[in-house]
Amino acid sequence: MNRTPQQTAFIDALLTGSSHLCLRARAGTGKTTTILEAVDDYVRKFPRHEITICAFGKAIQREIEGKLQKRGHTNWKTVQASTSHGMGWGLVKFVFKLSNDTGIDDNKVRDLIRAHNEPIYSQYSGQIRDLVHLAKTEGFGFFGDVQIGDAHAWYKMAEHYDINGLDDTTQMDEIVEAAQIIYRESLAKTDVVDFDDMILFPLVKNLRVRFQRDVIFVDEAQDTSRARRALIKKFVKPQGRIIVVGDDRQAIMGFAGASADALTEFVDELHANVLPLNVTWRCPKAVVREAQRLVPD
């Protein structure tokens, strides 16, 4: 392909530099193609290095896998596509000797709640489950400002996510206490994990990553939560690099724990150098002019 000056500058920075990078790619600017081109060149220059492209969801992961294979990247040990949940699950599965068939149960928290006979658990089971899910997403027990026993942190989280029904109850203290109990029980139960545990367990249980990567590309980085970012950083070698790719003006995953400033937060955490990708190939000029009212570049 004929690369644009911006694509060339990004790939040159990847090949010749040593710092973490951020490719701030606006809508329709060809970010996936740019990532794949960068991988091609990087493998040619550093054939012994190991690369992971971390996709946001399973469908995108499979799409990227297919494109990598068409480009000749057939050795998954050298170049692979994954999701953050897949990375975490591989680690949890190995440490706790779990299987794909019996080790995953998305009803884990629900069943823990049902095992309690006190009225608060049956009356507010949905809200307790929501609180536990969100606390896992927020990394309670791992980050210093969201400890499991800190009731204020639970209240703040409940208000932020506006959990249904909590505004009208005077039993909030009991609900939070029940959620804390279920949260701790879920952490202690390691013979089965749910989707949230795949991110949380490697963090709170400080699981060691045996096979770290030289370079990790993080696609759709604007939709990463703080816990996901912490997990991804565990998988990169001490002298390795994280390449953040995303658009801070397309952040839409607040309900899943990502802040509106997730991309900027990731860049700040890594002290990454930011490069632009802002020529869109998707939209006609009239649409671009309209979009520029909100996103000038």
C-alpha positions in Angstrom: 0.0 0.0 0.0 1.0 3.6 -0.4 1.4 4.9 3.1 0.5 8.4 4.1 3.1 10.6 5.8 1.4 10.1 9.1 1.4 6.3 8.8 5.1 6.4 7.8 6.0 8.6 10.8 4.2 6.2 13.2 5.9 3.1 11.8 9.3 4.9 11.8 8.8 5.8 15.4 8.0 2.2 16.2 11.0 0.8 14.4 13.6 3.3 15.5 12.5 4.4 19.0 12.2 2.8 22.3 9.4 4.7 24.0 5.8 3.7 24.4 3.6 5.2 21.6 0.1 6.4 21.1 -1.5 6.5 17.7 -4.5 8.8 18.0 -6.5 7.6 15.1 -9.8 9.4 14.2 -12.8 7.7 12.7 -12.1 6.0 9.3 -8.4 6.8 9.2 -7.3 3.2 8.6 -6.0 2.4 12.1 -6.3 -1.4 11.7 -4.4 -1.4 8.4 -1.8 0.8 10.0 -1.3 -1.6 12.9 -0.9 -4.5 10.5 1.6 -2.6 8.3 3.5 -1.8 11.5 3.6 -5.4 12.5 4.9 -6.5 9.1 7.8 -4.1 9.3 8.5 -4.7 12.9 8.7 -8.5 12.4 11.1 -8.0 9.5 13.4 -5.9 11.6 13.0 -7.9 14.9 12.1 -11.4 13.9 12.8 -12.8 17.4 10.5 -10.4 19.2 7.0 -11.4 20.3 4.0 -9.2 19.6 0.4 -9.2 20.7 -2.5 -7.1 19.2 -5.0 -6.7 22.0 -8.4 -6.3 20.5 -11.4 -5.0 22.4 -13.8 -7.9 21.7 -13.7 -11.4 20.4 -15.2 -10.6 17.0 -12.5 -8.1 16.2 -9.8 -10.4 17.6 -10.9 -13.1 15.1 -11.0 -10.6 12.3 -7.4 -9.4 13.1 -6.2 -13.0 13.4 -7.5 -13.7 9.8 -5.7 -10.7 8.5 -2.5 -11.6 10.2 -2.6 -15.1 8.8 -3.1 -13.7 5.3 0.0 -11.6 5.8 2.0 -14.7 6.7 2.0 -14.4 10.5 1.0 -18.0 11.3 3.2 -18.6 14.4 1.0 -17.5 17.3 4.0 -17.6 19.6 5.6 -14.7 17.7 2.5 -12.7 16.6 -0.9 -13.2 18.0 -4.2 -11.4 18.5 -6.0 -11.6 21.8 -8.4 -9.8 24.1 -7.6 -8.5 27.5 -10.1 -11.1 28.9 -8.3 -13.8 26.9 -5.0 -12.8 28.3 -6.3 -12.9 31.8 -8.2 -16.2 31.3 -5.0 -17.9 30.1 -3.2 -16.8 33.2 -6.0 -17.7 35.6 -6.7 -21.1 33.9 -3.0 -22.1 34.3 -2.6 -21.0 37.9 -5.9 -22.5 39.2 -6.0 -25.5 36.9 -9.3 -24.6 35.3 -10.8 -25.9 32.1 -12.6 -24.1 29.3 -15.7 -26.3 29.9 -16.1 -26.2 33.6 -14.0 -23.3 34.8 -16.1 -20.4 33.6 -19.5 -19.6 35.1 -21.1 -16.2 34.5 -23.7 -17.0 37.2 -21.0 -17.3 39.9 -22.0 -14.1 41.8 -25.7 -14.8 41.4 -25.3 -18.3 43.0 -23.2 -16.8 45.9 -26.0 -14.3 46.6 -28.7 -17.1 46.5 -26.7 -19.1 49.1 -27.5 -16.4 51.7 -30.9 -16.5 53.5 -31.0 -13.0 54.9 -33.8 -10.9 53.4 -31.4 -8.2 52.1 -29.9 -10.7 49.6 -33.3 -11.7 48.1 -34.8 -8.2 48.2 -31.9 -6.5 46.6 -30.2 -9.4 44.7 -30.0 -7.4 41.4 -28.5 -4.4 43.0 -25.9 -6.4 45.0 -25.0 -8.3 41.8 -24.6 -5.0 39.9 -22.4 -3.6 42.7 -20.1 -6.6 42.7 -19.8 -6.6 38.9 -18.9 -2.9 38.9 -16.5 -3.3 41.8 -14.7 -6.0 39.9 -14.6 -3.8 36.8 -13.2 -1.0 38.9 -10.5 -3.2 40.4 -11.6 -3.0 44.1 -8.9 -4.5 46.3 -6.1 -3.8 43.8 -6.1 0.0 43.5 -5.4 1.9 46.7 -8.3 4.3 46.3 -10.9 1.5 46.0 -10.4 -0.9 48.8 -13.1 -3.6 49.5 -13.8 -2.4 53.0 -14.2 1.3 52.1 -17.9 1.9 52.1 -17.4 5.4 50.7 -15.8 4.0 47.6 -18.9 1.7 47.1 -21.3 4.6 47.6 -19.3 6.7 45.1 -19.4 3.9 42.6 -23.1 3.3 43.0 -23.8 7.0 42.5 -21.5 7.2 39.4 -23.2 4.3 37.7 -26.7 5.2 38.9 -27.7 1.6 39.9 -31.4 1.2 39.6 -33.4 1.3 42.9 -30.7 2.5 45.2 -31.9 6.1 45.3 -35.2 5.0 46.9 -33.9 2.8 49.7 -32.9 3.5 53.3 -31.0 0.2 53.4 -28.0 1.3 51.5 -25.6 0.4 54.3 -26.9 -3.1 54.4 -26.8 -3.5 50.7 -23.2 -2.3 50.5 -22.2 -4.6 53.4 -23.8 -7.5 51.6 -22.0 -6.6 48.3 -18.7 -6.5 50.2 -19.4 -10.0 51.6 -20.2 -11.4 48.2 -17.2 -9.7 46.7 -14.9 -11.4 49.2 -16.6 -14.7 48.7 -16.1 -14.4 45.0 -12.4 -13.7 45.4 -12.0 -16.7 47.6 -13.8 -19.0 45.2 -11.1 -20.0 42.7 -12.5 -23.2 41.3 -14.6 -21.2 38.9 -14.4 -17.7 37.5 -16.7 -15.3 35.7 -16.0 -12.9 32.9 -15.0 -10.1 35.3 -12.6 -12.4 37.3 -10.5 -12.8 34.1 -9.3 -9.2 34.5 -9.5 -9.0 38.3 -7.8 -12.2 39.5 -4.4 -11.6 37.9 -4.3 -8.2 39.6 -5.6 -8.8 43.1 -3.9 -12.2 43.4 -0.7 -10.9 41.8 -0.4 -13.7 39.3 3.0 -13.9 37.6 3.0 -13.7 33.8 5.5 -16.4 32.6 5.6 -15.3 28.9 5.7 -11.5 28.5 5.7 -9.8 25.2 8.1 -7.4 23.5 5.3 -5.2 22.0 1.6 -5.0 22.8 -0.7 -3.0 20.5 -3.8 -2.0 22.3 -6.7 -1.4 19.9 -9.7 0.8 20.9 -7.7 2.0 23.9 -10.2 4.8 24.6 -12.5 2.0 25.9 -10.2 0.4 28.3 -10.8 0.5 32.1 -8.1 1.1 34.6 -8.1 -2.6 35.5 -7.7 -3.6 31.9 -4.8 -1.3 31.5 -3.1 -2.6 34.6 -3.6 -6.2 33.3 -2.1 -5.3 29.9 0.9 -3.8 31.5 1.6 -7.0 33.4 2.1 -8.8 30.0 4.8 -6.5 28.6 8.5 -7.2 29.2 10.3 -4.7 31.5 12.0 -3.2 28.4 9.1 -3.9 26.1 6.7 -1.3 24.6 2.9 -0.7 24.6 1.5 0.9 21.5 -1.8 2.6 22.4 -4.2 3.0 19.4 -7.5 4.8 19.8 -9.6 7.9 19.5 -10.4 9.9 22.6 -13.5 11.3 20.8 -15.0 7.9 20.4 -15.1 6.8 24.1 -18.4 5.1 24.6 -17.8 2.3 27.2 -18.4 4.2 30.4 -20.9 1.5 31.6 -18.0 -1.0 31.4 -15.7 0.9 33.6 -13.9 3.1 31.0 -13.7 6.8 31.8 -14.2 9.4 29.0 -10.5 10.2 29.4 -9.3 6.6 29.2 -7.0 7.3 26.2 -5.4 10.3 27.9 -5.0 8.4 31.1 -3.3 5.5 29.4 -0.9 7.9 27.6 -0.1 9.7 30.9 0.5 6.3 32.7 3.0 5.3 30.0 4.5 8.7 29.3 3.8 7.7 25.7 4.6 9.8 22.6 1.5 10.7 20.7 1.3 10.7 16.9 -1.8 11.6 14.9 -3.7 9.7 12.3 -6.5 12.0 11.2 -7.1 11.7 7.4 -10.4 9.9 7.1 -11.1 7.7 4.1 -14.6 6.8 5.2 -16.6 10.0 5.0 -17.4 12.5 2.2 -16.2 16.0 2.6 -19.6 17.4 3.7 -19.6 14.9 6.6 -16.1 15.8 7.6 -17.0 19.5 7.7 -19.9 18.7 10.0 -17.7 16.4 12.2 -15.0 19.2 12.4 -17.5 21.2 14.5 -16.8 18.8 17.3 -13.5 17.3 16.3 -11.5 20.1 14.6 -8.6 17.9 13.6 
